[in-house]
Amino acid sequence: MQRSDFSPAEILSRQVWKLVDAEFANKSGRRISLYDSVMAQAEKPLLLAVLSQCRWNQSHAALALGINRNTLRKMMRVHGVKVGP
């Protein structure tokens, strides 16, 4: 099966598995926060993709994400996502 045979959701799922495997392999006795690690990798690209599709309209993007607009704005600040030039 070639990579193009997988849906985007399947590709993302496989990448999450790889990230989790890598985190466990590299933990070397320290505590790990898998949720934070995975979300740090996925959240910013998700925000950028949805905002782009919504032409940077934050109200529409928040609705598409199923979150409050203020929550979206907070997430944008956390990830350094700025609107406009």
N, CA, C and O atoms as a GROMACS GRO file, in nm:
protein
  340
    1MET      N    1   0.085  -0.117   0.000
    1MET     CA    2   0.000   0.000   0.000
    1MET      C    3   0.090   0.124   0.000
    1MET      O    4   0.180   0.136   0.083
    2GLN      N    5   0.066   0.215  -0.091
    2GLN     CA    6   0.144   0.337  -0.100
    2GLN      C    7   0.087   0.442  -0.005
    2GLN      O    8  -0.029   0.436   0.035
    3ARG      N    9   0.171   0.540   0.030
    3ARG     CA   10   0.129   0.646   0.120
    3ARG      C   11   0.004   0.717   0.069
    3ARG      O   12  -0.081   0.757   0.148
    4SER      N   13  -0.008   0.734  -0.062
    4SER     CA   14  -0.123   0.804  -0.118
    4SER      C   15  -0.252   0.725  -0.103
    4SER      O   16  -0.361   0.779  -0.124
    5ASP      N   17  -0.241   0.597  -0.066
    5ASP     CA   18  -0.360   0.515  -0.046
    5ASP      C   19  -0.426   0.540   0.089
    5ASP      O   20  -0.537   0.494   0.114
    6PHE      N   21  -0.358   0.613   0.176
    6PHE     CA   22  -0.411   0.640   0.308
    6PHE      C   23  -0.486   0.773   0.309
    6PHE      O   24  -0.447   0.868   0.241
    7SER      N   25  -0.593   0.778   0.386
    7SER     CA   26  -0.666   0.904   0.402
    7SER      C   27  -0.585   0.995   0.493
    7SER      O   28  -0.498   0.948   0.566
    8PRO      N   29  -0.612   1.126   0.490
    8PRO     CA   30  -0.542   1.217   0.581
    8PRO      C   31  -0.557   1.176   0.728
    8PRO      O   32  -0.463   1.190   0.806
    9ALA      N   33  -0.674   1.127   0.765
    9ALA     CA   34  -0.696   1.084   0.904
    9ALA      C   35  -0.608   0.964   0.938
    9ALA      O   36  -0.556   0.956   1.050
   10GLU      N   37  -0.592   0.872   0.844
   10GLU     CA   38  -0.507   0.756   0.868
   10GLU      C   39  -0.360   0.797   0.879
   10GLU      O   40  -0.286   0.744   0.962
   11ILE      N   41  -0.318   0.892   0.797
   11ILE     CA   42  -0.180   0.941   0.803
   11ILE      C   43  -0.156   1.007   0.938
   11ILE      O   44  -0.053   0.983   1.001
   12LEU      N   45  -0.249   1.091   0.982
   12LEU     CA   46  -0.235   1.157   1.112
   12LEU      C   47  -0.230   1.054   1.224
   12LEU      O   48  -0.147   1.065   1.315
   13SER      N   49  -0.316   0.954   1.218
   13SER     CA   50  -0.318   0.850   1.320
   13SER      C   51  -0.183   0.777   1.327
   13SER      O   52  -0.132   0.752   1.436
   14ARG      N   53  -0.127   0.745   1.212
   14ARG     CA   54   0.003   0.677   1.209
   14ARG      C   55   0.112   0.767   1.267
   14ARG      O   56   0.201   0.719   1.337
   15GLN      N   57   0.105   0.896   1.239
   15GLN     CA   58   0.205   0.988   1.292
   15GLN      C   59   0.195   1.000   1.443
   15GLN      O   60   0.297   1.011   1.512
   16VAL      N   61   0.073   0.998   1.496
   16VAL     CA   62   0.054   1.003   1.641
   16VAL      C   63   0.116   0.878   1.704
   16VAL      O   64   0.184   0.887   1.806
   17TRP      N   65   0.092   0.763   1.643
   17TRP     CA   66   0.152   0.639   1.695
   17TRP      C   67   0.304   0.649   1.698
   17TRP      O   68   0.368   0.611   1.796
   18LYS      N   69   0.363   0.702   1.589
   18LYS     CA   70   0.508   0.717   1.583
   18LYS      C   71   0.558   0.812   1.692
   18LYS      O   72   0.661   0.786   1.755
   19LEU      N   73   0.487   0.921   1.714
   19LEU     CA   74   0.526   1.018   1.816
   19LEU      C   75   0.522   0.954   1.955
   19LEU      O   76   0.614   0.972   2.035
   20VAL      N   77   0.417   0.880   1.984
   20VAL     CA   78   0.404   0.813   2.113
   20VAL      C   79   0.516   0.710   2.130
   20VAL      O   80   0.579   0.705   2.236
   21ASP      N   81   0.541   0.630   2.029
   21ASP     CA   82   0.651   0.532   2.035
   21ASP      C   83   0.784   0.602   2.063
   21ASP      O   84   0.862   0.555   2.145
   22ALA      N   85   0.809   0.713   1.994
   22ALA     CA   86   0.934   0.786   2.012
   22ALA      C   87   0.944   0.844   2.153
   22ALA      O   88   1.052   0.841   2.213
   23GLU      N   89   0.836   0.896   2.206
   23GLU     CA   90   0.836   0.951   2.342
   23GLU      C   91   0.869   0.844   2.445
   23GLU      O   92   0.948   0.867   2.536
   24PHE      N   93   0.809   0.724   2.430
   24PHE     CA   94   0.837   0.616   2.524
   24PHE      C   95   0.981   0.567   2.508
   24PHE      O   96   1.045   0.532   2.607
   25ALA      N   97   1.031   0.563   2.387
   25ALA     CA   98   1.168   0.516   2.363
   25ALA      C   99   1.270   0.613   2.421
   25ALA      O  100   1.378   0.571   2.463
   26ASN      N  101   1.238   0.741   2.424
   26ASN     CA  102   1.333   0.844   2.468
   26ASN      C  103   1.311   0.894   2.609
   26ASN      O  104   1.379   0.986   2.653
   27LYS      N  105   1.216   0.835   2.682
   27LYS     CA  106   1.183   0.893   2.812
   27LYS      C  107   1.295   0.877   2.915
   27LYS      O  108   1.304   0.960   3.006
   28SER      N  109   1.377   0.779   2.904
   28SER     CA  110   1.495   0.757   2.990
   28SER      C  111   1.469   0.790   3.138
   28SER      O  112   1.544   0.865   3.200
   29GLY      N  113   1.363   0.734   3.192
   29GLY     CA  114   1.334   0.748   3.335
   29GLY      C  115   1.260   0.874   3.374
   29GLY      O  116   1.221   0.887   3.490
   30ARG      N  117   1.240   0.966   3.284
   30ARG     CA  118   1.170   1.089   3.320
   30ARG      C  119   1.020   1.073   3.293
   30ARG      O  120   0.979   0.988   3.214
   31ARG      N  121   0.943   1.154   3.358
   31ARG     CA  122   0.798   1.153   3.333
   31ARG      C  123   0.772   1.220   3.200
   31ARG      O  124   0.839   1.316   3.162
   32ILE      N  125   0.674   1.169   3.130
   32ILE     CA  126   0.637   1.229   3.003
   32ILE      C  127   0.490   1.267   3.006
   32ILE      O  128   0.410   1.204   3.075
   33SER      N  129   0.456   1.369   2.934
   33SER     CA  130   0.317   1.411   2.920
   33SER      C  131   0.282   1.395   2.773
   33SER      O  132   0.300   1.486   2.692
   34LEU      N  133   0.230   1.279   2.740
   34LEU     CA  134   0.201   1.249   2.600
   34LEU      C  135   0.097   1.344   2.542
   34LEU      O  136   0.108   1.386   2.427
   35TYR      N  137  -0.004   1.375   2.620
   35TYR     CA  138  -0.109   1.464   2.569
   35TYR      C  139  -0.048   1.598   2.529
   35TYR      O  140  -0.073   1.648   2.419
   36ASP      N  141   0.031   1.656   2.618
   36ASP     CA  142   0.093   1.786   2.588
   36ASP      C  143   0.185   1.775   2.468
   36ASP      O  144   0.188   1.866   2.384
   37SER      N  145   0.259   1.667   2.459
   37SER     CA  146   0.352   1.649   2.348
   37SER      C  147   0.279   1.640   2.214
   37SER      O  148   0.317   1.706   2.117
   38VAL      N  149   0.176   1.558   2.209
   38VAL     CA  150   0.100   1.542   2.085
   38VAL      C  151   0.028   1.671   2.049
   38VAL      O  152   0.029   1.713   1.933
   39MET      N  153  -0.034   1.734   2.147
   39MET     CA  154  -0.108   1.856   2.119
   39MET      C  155  -0.015   1.969   2.074
   39MET      O  156  -0.053   2.052   1.991
   40ALA      N  157   0.105   1.973   2.130
   40ALA     CA  158   0.200   2.076   2.089
   40ALA      C  159   0.235   2.061   1.941
   40ALA      O  160   0.259   2.160   1.872
   41GLN      N  161   0.238   1.939   1.893
   41GLN     CA  162   0.270   1.913   1.753
   41GLN      C  163   0.151   1.938   1.660
   41GLN      O  164   0.170   1.976   1.544
   42ALA      N  165   0.030   1.917   1.710
   42ALA     CA  166  -0.088   1.920   1.623
   42ALA      C  167  -0.169   2.049   1.629
   42ALA      O  168  -0.232   2.087   1.530
   43GLU      N  169  -0.169   2.116   1.742
   43GLU     CA  170  -0.261   2.228   1.762
   43GLU      C  171  -0.233   2.348   1.671
   43GLU      O  172  -0.326   2.401   1.610
   44LYS      N  173  -0.108   2.390   1.660
   44LYS     CA  174  -0.078   2.507   1.577
   44LYS      C  175  -0.111   2.483   1.430
   44LYS      O  176  -0.177   2.567   1.369
   45PRO      N  177  -0.069   2.370   1.371
   45PRO     CA  178  -0.107   2.347   1.231
   45PRO      C  179  -0.259   2.340   1.212
   45PRO      O  180  -0.312   2.383   1.110
   46LEU      N  181  -0.329   2.284   1.311
   46LEU     CA  182  -0.475   2.278   1.304
   46LEU      C  183  -0.533   2.419   1.301
   46LEU      O  184  -0.619   2.450   1.219
   47LEU      N  185  -0.487   2.504   1.392
   47LEU     CA  186  -0.536   2.642   1.396
   47LEU      C  187  -0.509   2.714   1.264
   47LEU      O  188  -0.599   2.778   1.209
   48LEU      N  189  -0.387   2.702   1.213
   48LEU     CA  190  -0.351   2.769   1.088
   48LEU      C  191  -0.436   2.719   0.971
   48LEU      O  192  -0.481   2.798   0.889
   49ALA      N  193  -0.456   2.589   0.963
   49ALA     CA  194  -0.534   2.532   0.853
   49ALA      C  195  -0.679   2.579   0.858
   49ALA      O  196  -0.736   2.617   0.756
   50VAL      N  197  -0.739   2.576   0.976
   50VAL     CA  198  -0.880   2.616   0.989
   50VAL      C  199  -0.894   2.766   0.966
   50VAL      O  200  -0.986   2.809   0.896
   51LEU      N  201  -0.806   2.845   1.023
   51LEU     CA  202  -0.813   2.990   1.001
   51LEU      C  203  -0.797   3.023   0.852
   51LEU      O  204  -0.867   3.110   0.799
   52SER      N  205  -0.707   2.955   0.786
   52SER     CA  206  -0.687   2.978   0.643
   52SER      C  207  -0.813   2.944   0.564
   52SER      O  208  -0.856   3.020   0.478
   53GLN      N  209  -0.872   2.828   0.594
   53GLN     CA  210  -0.995   2.787   0.525
   53GLN      C  211  -1.110   2.885   0.550
   53GLN      O  212  -1.197   2.904   0.465
   54CYS      N  213  -1.109   2.945   0.669
   54CYS     CA  214  -1.214   3.041   0.706
   54CYS      C  215  -1.174   3.184   0.673
   54CYS      O  216  -1.235   3.280   0.721
   55ARG      N  217  -1.070   3.199   0.589
   55ARG     CA  218  -1.020   3.331   0.549
   55ARG      C  219  -0.990   3.420   0.668
   55ARG      O  220  -1.017   3.540   0.666
   56TRP      N  221  -0.935   3.359   0.772
   56TRP     CA  222  -0.892   3.426   0.894
   56TRP      C  223  -1.005   3.491   0.973
   56TRP      O  224  -0.982   3.577   1.058
   57ASN      N  225  -1.129   3.448   0.945
   57ASN     CA  226  -1.242   3.495   1.024
   57ASN      C  227  -1.247   3.410   1.151
   57ASN      O  228  -1.278   3.291   1.148
   58GLN      N  229  -1.216   3.474   1.263
   58GLN     CA  230  -1.203   3.400   1.388
   58GLN      C  231  -1.336   3.342   1.437
   58GLN      O  232  -1.337   3.234   1.496
   59SER      N  233  -1.445   3.410   1.414
   59SER     CA  234  -1.575   3.358   1.455
   59SER      C  235  -1.608   3.230   1.378
   59SER      O  236  -1.655   3.132   1.436
   60HIS      N  237  -1.584   3.231   1.248
   60HIS     CA  238  -1.611   3.113   1.167
   60HIS      C  239  -1.515   2.999   1.203
   60HIS      O  240  -1.556   2.882   1.208
   61ALA      N  241  -1.389   3.032   1.227
   61ALA     CA  242  -1.291   2.930   1.263
   61ALA      C  243  -1.326   2.866   1.397
   61ALA      O  244  -1.318   2.744   1.412
   62ALA      N  245  -1.366   2.947   1.494
   62ALA     CA  246  -1.404   2.893   1.625
   62ALA      C  247  -1.524   2.801   1.611
   62ALA      O  248  -1.530   2.695   1.674
   63LEU      N  249  -1.619   2.840   1.529
   63LEU     CA  250  -1.737   2.757   1.506
   63LEU      C  251  -1.698   2.624   1.442
   63LEU      O  252  -1.747   2.518   1.481
   64ALA      N  253  -1.608   2.629   1.343
   64ALA     CA  254  -1.563   2.506   1.276
   64ALA      C  255  -1.488   2.414   1.373
   64ALA      O  256  -1.498   2.292   1.363
   65LEU      N  257  -1.415   2.474   1.466
   65LEU     CA  258  -1.339   2.395   1.564
   65LEU      C  259  -1.426   2.348   1.681
   65LEU      O  260  -1.387   2.259   1.757
   66GLY      N  261  -1.544   2.408   1.693
   66GLY     CA  262  -1.633   2.371   1.804
   66GLY      C  263  -1.588   2.429   1.937
   66GLY      O  264  -1.611   2.370   2.042
   67ILE      N  265  -1.524   2.547   1.931
   67ILE     CA  266  -1.478   2.614   2.052
   67ILE      C  267  -1.527   2.758   2.052
   67ILE      O  268  -1.572   2.810   1.950
   68ASN      N  269  -1.518   2.821   2.168
   68ASN     CA  270  -1.554   2.961   2.183
   68ASN      C  271  -1.449   3.049   2.116
   68ASN      O  272  -1.331   3.013   2.113
   69ARG      N  273  -1.491   3.162   2.062
   69ARG     CA  274  -1.398   3.253   1.995
   69ARG      C  275  -1.287   3.301   2.088
   69ARG      O  276  -1.172   3.316   2.046
   70ASN      N  277  -1.319   3.325   2.214
   70ASN     CA  278  -1.217   3.367   2.310
   70ASN      C  279  -1.114   3.256   2.334
   70ASN      O  280  -0.996   3.283   2.354
   71THR      N  281  -1.161   3.132   2.334
   71THR     CA  282  -1.070   3.018   2.347
   71THR      C  283  -0.977   3.012   2.226
   71THR      O  284  -0.858   2.986   2.240
   72LEU      N  285  -1.032   3.035   2.108
   72LEU     CA  286  -0.950   3.038   1.987
   72LEU      C  287  -0.844   3.147   1.998
   72LEU      O  288  -0.727   3.123   1.967
   73ARG      N  289  -0.883   3.263   2.042
   73ARG     CA  290  -0.787   3.374   2.056
   73ARG      C  291  -0.677   3.340   2.154
   73ARG      O  292  -0.560   3.373   2.132
   74LYS      N  293  -0.713   3.275   2.265
   74LYS     CA  294  -0.612   3.233   2.363
   74LYS      C  295  -0.516   3.133   2.300
   74LYS      O  296  -0.394   3.144   2.318
   75MET      N  297  -0.569   3.036   2.227
   75MET     CA  298  -0.484   2.937   2.162
   75MET      C  299  -0.392   3.003   2.059
   75MET      O  300  -0.276   2.965   2.045
   76MET      N  301  -0.444   3.102   1.989
   76MET     CA  302  -0.362   3.173   1.891
   76MET      C  303  -0.246   3.245   1.961
   76MET      O  304  -0.134   3.243   1.912
   77ARG      N  305  -0.274   3.309   2.075
   77ARG     CA  306  -0.168   3.377   2.151
   77ARG      C  307  -0.063   3.277   2.198
   77ARG      O  308   0.057   3.301   2.185
   78VAL      N  309  -0.109   3.166   2.252
   78VAL     CA  310  -0.017   3.063   2.303
   78VAL      C  311   0.078   3.015   2.194
   78VAL      O  312   0.196   2.991   2.219
   79HIS      N  313   0.026   2.999   2.072
   79HIS     CA  314   0.105   2.946   1.961
   79HIS      C  315   0.167   3.055   1.873
   79HIS      O  316   0.232   3.024   1.773
   80GLY      N  317   0.148   3.180   1.910
   80GLY     CA  318   0.208   3.289   1.834
   80GLY      C  319   0.147   3.309   1.696
   80GLY      O  320   0.215   3.353   1.604
   81VAL      N  321   0.020   3.276   1.683
   81VAL     CA  322  -0.050   3.292   1.555
   81VAL      C  323  -0.110   3.432   1.554
   81VAL      O  324  -0.192   3.466   1.638
   82LYS      N  325  -0.068   3.511   1.456
   82LYS     CA  326  -0.116   3.649   1.446
   82LYS      C  327  -0.200   3.666   1.320
   82LYS      O  328  -0.175   3.602   1.218
   83VAL      N  329  -0.299   3.753   1.329
   83VAL     CA  330  -0.385   3.784   1.216
   83VAL      C  331  -0.336   3.913   1.153
   83VAL      O  332  -0.307   4.010   1.223
   84GLY      N  333  -0.325   3.914   1.023
   84GLY     CA  334  -0.284   4.034   0.952
   84GLY      C  335  -0.134   4.046   0.938
   84GLY      O  336  -0.059   3.958   0.981
   85PRO      N  337  -0.089   4.157   0.876
   85PRO     CA  338   0.054   4.175   0.847
   85PRO      C  339   0.139   4.197   0.969
   85PRO      O  340   0.260   4.213   0.957
   0.00000   0.00000   0.00000
